[in-house]
C-alpha cells in the first residue's frame, strides 16, 4: 500500500471522527465524568470541517493552482492540529478524579466508557502527525 493511499484512508477516518464526535456530543447527556464547554466540541467540528475541505483540496488540486498552493496546505495542517487539540480537550471529560463529591461517570448508548473517544482522538493525533509528515515531505 502506497503512502498516498494511507493518507486518503486517514482522511476518511478523520472525517468520520469529526462527524461522529459532533453527533455524540450534540445532546445534553453526553457521556463522561465531567461536563465540558459547548464551545470545545463546536470548535472541533468547525475546525475539522475547514481542515477536511482544505485538505481534500490540497490532495486533489494541482500544485500550481491556488488550492494546491502552500498557504492552503499550511492552513489545512493548522486546522487539523486545532481539531486534534480540541479532541484531546474533549477527552478531558473522562479524567479520573477522587473525592467525596466527584460525580459518577455517565454513560451513553455509544459505549460504556472512554474507549471509543480514546481510540478516535488519539487516532486523530496520529493521523495529523502523518498528514504533517506527508505534507512536509511532499509525499502528497
N, C-alpha and C positions, 0 to 999 in steps of 0.2 A: 504494500500500500504506500503510495507516494505522500509526501508531506502536504501538498495542497489538498488532497482528499481528507487527510486528518483535520486540516483547518476547516474545511467545509462541514465535516461531521461535528466538530466542536462548535461551529457557528450555529448549527441547527439545535444542538443541545443547549447552548446559551439562550437561544430564543425560547425554548421550552421552559427553562428556569425562570426567565423574566416573566413569561405569561402565567405560569403556574404559581409563582410567588404572589403575583397580583391577585389571582383567583383565591388563593389560600388565605391571604391576609385582608381581603376586602370586607369580610364580615366583622361583626362586633366581637365574636367569641373566638378570636384567633388563639391557637394553641401556644403554650409556653408557660413559664413561671411568672414572668413579668410582662407588663404591657409596655409597648414602645410607642414613640410618637408616630402619628399617622403620616408625618412628612417623610420618614425614612423609607417606608415601602413605596410611597409616591415618587420619591427621588430615584429609587431603584428602578421603578417601572419606566419613568420618563427617560432617564439616562440610558437604560437598556434599549429602549426603542430607538433613541438617537444613535446609539452605538451600532445597533443592528442595521439600520438604514445606511449609515455612513460606511460601515464595514463591508456590507454586501456591495455597495457602490465601488469601494476600493478594489474588491475582489473581481468585479465584473468589468469595470471601466478600463480602457487603455491607459497606459502610464502618461501619455501626452495630453490627455483630456483634463478638464478641470476637476472632475470627480475622482480621477485616478491620481491627482497631484499629491504632493507631500503634506500640504496643510490639512486636507481632508483625512488622510491617513493618520496624522498625528491627532486630529480631533476624534477620530474613531477610537484609537487606542486610549486616549484620555477618558472618553466616555465609558469604555469598557472598564477602566480602572475605577471610575466613580461607581459604576454598577457593582463591581466586586466588593468595594469597600462598604457600600450600603448593605450588601448581602451579609457581610461579616457583622455589621451592626445589628442586622435583623436576628442573627444568631444569638445576640446578647440576651434575648428574652428567655433563653434556655440555661443561662448561667446558674450553677448551683449556689444555693445560699443556705445559711444555717441561722437558727434563731427561733424564738417562740412565735414571732409574728410573720414569719415568711409564708407566703401563700403556697398552696399545693400547685404543682404543675397541672395546667389544664390541657386536656386532650381535644382532639377533633376527629372528624371522620377520615382524615387522610392517613394518620399514623398515631401510634401511642406515645411516641417520644420525639426527640430531636433528630433521629436518624435520617429522615428524608431531607430536612433542612441542612444538616451537616453534609450529606452527600452532594446536594445541589450547590451550596455556596462555597464549599471547599473545592468542589469540582470547577466552579466558575473561576476561582482564583487560579487554578492550574490552567484552565483554558485561556485566561487572559495572559498568563505568562507565555503560553505557546503562541498566542496572537502577537504579542510584543516581539518575541524572538523571530517569528515568521516575517513580521514587517521590517524589523531592523536588519535582517539578513537578506531581504528582498526575495524570500522564498515564495512569496505570493504576489 
